[in-house]
Amino acid sequence: MQINQGKTKKGFDGQPDTHNRTKLLNILRGAVFPLAVIVVWELAARSSLVNTYILPPPSEILKTFLHMLATGIWEEHLLASLRRLVYGFFLTVVFAVPMGILVGKARGFRHWVNPTLHFLQQIPPIAWIPIFMLLLGIDEASKVAVIVYASFFPVFLNTVQGVTSVDPKLIEVGHAYMLSPWAMIKKVYIPSAAMTIFVGLRLGLSNCWRALVGAEMLGASSGIGYLIIEGRQLAQYDKIFVAIVTIGTAGMLIDLFLRKIENKLMPWKKMYQAGERK
């Protein structure tokens, strides 16, 4: 009996279980508003208060989604978008993170590149789509180029910021141990700048997803963005809403996935944030 009581106390009063209950409560709170919107929307559509041709009820949108899911259309377009996203974001990380580390370390070099980077940063990715199509064609390369451009600056600038914010004392310790430049990057700069770099990765990935949908709307034969254009051309507005909900849901799941990776690679982050709140 004592053993069972001890287990019960740990299960119901322990910190991990309390944390799980708090997370579940926050999820339920966050679901109240969208559920209320869906209910009001459905009732308004059934009462003919809105034009159901342009604004189909949620039940009709769900029916369309289930049909697209059963026929494989939804999965085909989603996978096409995710493939482009993975290719583009991989190239961004390969180029932006090393360049950010080098520029962050070479303080004098920043004065040469900052004006150009600041100028390019102001140009939205969608403005480059016609140029990329002329240079790279209308196939996958132009869409991947848009993704790389959209995500490059958040990743690059946050990497530079993280490297320049490294504690000078840590750098002195590295020099005292006569670490090579590569060892300094690996053991001093990257661990110290990891949190800031991950912020840039999350921002860059979010920019990737939004830019990809825009690129697919302007020139593609597959993808979630293409679904929106196809729905508009065929006056299938339920298909447009399926694509919109997919964009938002997939974006949230992608960000959640990156957060999980961040917490896995940096378990000390939660302790650091808790200390800052205190």
N, C-alpha and C positions, 0 to 999 in steps of 0.2 A: 504493500500500500504506500509506503514512504517513497519507494522508487517511482511509482506512478504519479504521486503528487509532485515530486521533483521534476519529472518530465513535463507535467502539465504547466507548472510554473514557468519553466523555461520556454515552453511553446507559446504561452499566452502573454507572459510578462516580459519576455526577453527582448532585447533591443532589435534583433533582426526581424522578429514578427511584428513589432510596432512599426518599424520602417516599411514593411510590406503593406500593412494596413493603411499607412499614410499615403503611400503611392497609389493604392487602389482607390482611396477616397479622392485623391486629386484627379485620377482618371475619370471617375464618376462625375465630379464637378465639371470637368472640362467637356464632358459629353452632353451636359444639360442643354446648353445653348444650341448646338447643331441639331439635336433631337427636337427641340422646340421649333426651330425653323422648318425642319422637315414636316412636322405635324401640321403647322400652320399652312405651309405650302400645299400639302396634300388636301387639306380641307378647303383651301381657297380654290384649288383646281376642280375639286368635285362639286363645289358650289357655283362654278362658272364665274368666279370673281376675277379670274385671270384668263388670258388667251392660252388654252392648252396646246395650241399648235406651235406657238413660239416658246411657251414655258410649260413643257409637259410635266405631269405630276411625278413625284418621286417613285411611285409604284410602277409607272410606265418606264422610267429610266432604269429601275432595277430589273424589269422584265427584259429590256434591251440588253443590259449588261449580261444577264444570265444566258441569253441567246448567243451573244458574241463569245462568251466563255465556252459554251457548249460546242460551238462551231470552230473554235480555235482562232477566230479573228483577233480577239482582244490579246491573247497571248502572243500572237505573231507580231503585232505592232509594238507591244510593250517590250518584247525581247529585242526588236530592231533598235528601239530607242536606248535600251540599256547597253547594248553592244557599243553603240557610238559613244555613250557616256563613259564606259570603261576605257575605251581606246583614248579618248580625249583627255580624261583625267589622269590616266597613267603618263601620257606625254607631258602633261602639265607638271606633275610631281618630278619627273625625270629632269626637266629643264629648270623649273622655277625654284625648287629647293636648293640645288647646288649653286645656282646663280645668286640666290639670296644670301647664302652663306659667304660666298666670295665677296659680294658687294658690301655685306655687313662688316667683314673683316678689313677690307681695303677702304678705309674711311675717305681717303683722298679721291678715290675713283667715283664715289657717289656724286661728287659735284659735276662730273662729266656726263653722267647718265640720268640724273634726277630730272632735269628739264624735259628731256625727250620722253621719259617714262610718265611724267606728270601730264604731258600733252596727250599721249596715247591712252592714258587712263580715262580721259574725259570722253572718248569716242565710244558710243555703245556698240556692242558686238554686231548687232543687226545691221549697222551701217556698212560693215565690211563684207556682208554676204555677197553682193554683186561682184565685188573685186575678187573674192575667193573663188566664186564660180567661174569667172573669166580665167583666172590663173590655174585653178586646180580641177576645173570641170564641175559637172553637176552630180558626180558620184559621191562616195562617202568622204573623200579627202576634204572637200570644202566644208562639210558639216563638222568634221573633226577639228578643222582649223578654227571654226567659230567657237567651238567648245574650249579649245586651248586658249584662245584669246580672252574669252570671258572669264576663265578661272585663273589665268596667269597672275594677274596683278594682286588679288587677295593673298594668294599663296606666297608670291615673291615678296611683297611688302611686309607681310607678317613675319616671314623668315628673316628679313633684314632687321626688323624691329626687335625680334627675339635675340638675334646675334649681338646687336649693338647694346642690348640691355643686360648682357652677361655681367655678373659681378666682377669688377677688376681684380678683386682679391683671388678669385678662382683662376683668373688668367695668370696672375703672379705665381700662384702655386704650380700651375702647369709649366711655366717657364723655369721655376726652381727645380722641378723634376726633369728638366731638359727634354720635355716631350717634343716629338717631331710635329710639323704643321698638321699632318694627317691625324696624329694622335690627339692633338689639341682639339681638332674639329670633332673627333669621335668621342672623346672623354670629357670635354669641357663645354664646347659650344652647343652641340646638339642636345645633350641632356638638359642644359640650362635653358635653352630656347624651345624645348619640346612643347610646352603648353601653348606658347604663342604661335608656333608653327601649326599645331593642330587647330587652333582657331582659324588660321588662314585656310587650312585644308577644308574645314567645314564650310566656310564662306565661299571658297572656290567651287566646291562641289554643288552648293546651292546655285551659284551663278551658272555652272555647267548645265544643270538641268533646265533652268529657265531659257538659256540661250539655245539649247538643243531644240526645245519645243518651237521656238521662233524660227530656227533654221529649217525645221521640218515643215513648217507651215508655208514657207516660201519656195521650197524646192526639194521635194522628196516624194517617193512613191510608197513609203511605209513609215511607221512610227506614230507616236501619240499625236504629234503636231499635225501629221497628215490626216489623221482621223477627224480632227476639227475642220480642216478644209473640205474633206470629203462630205462631212455632215452638212456643212453650209451649202455646198454645191448641189447636194441632193435634197436639201430642205429636211434633213433628218436631225432635228434639234435634240432629240433624246440621245443620239450618238455623240453629239457635241458635249452634252453634260456628262456622259460616261467618260469621255476623254478628260474633261476638266477635273472630275473627281479622281481619276487615275493619276493625273499630274500631281495634285495636292497630296494624295495618300502615298504615292511612290516617293515623293520628295521628303515627306516626314519619315518614312521607313529608312530611306538612304541616310538621312541625318542621324537617326537613332542607331543605325549600324555603325556609323563612324564614331559615335559617342561610345558605343560598347568597345570598339577597338581602342579608343583613347583611354578608357578606364582600365582596360586589360594591360596596356603597355605602360600606363602611369598610375599604378594603384595608390601612390602617395598624393595624387591630385585632390582627392576628397578631404584628406587631412589638412592639406594646404589651404583649401577654400574654407574649411571649418575654422581654421585658425584666423583667417582674414575676417570672417564674420564676427568673431569674438573681439 
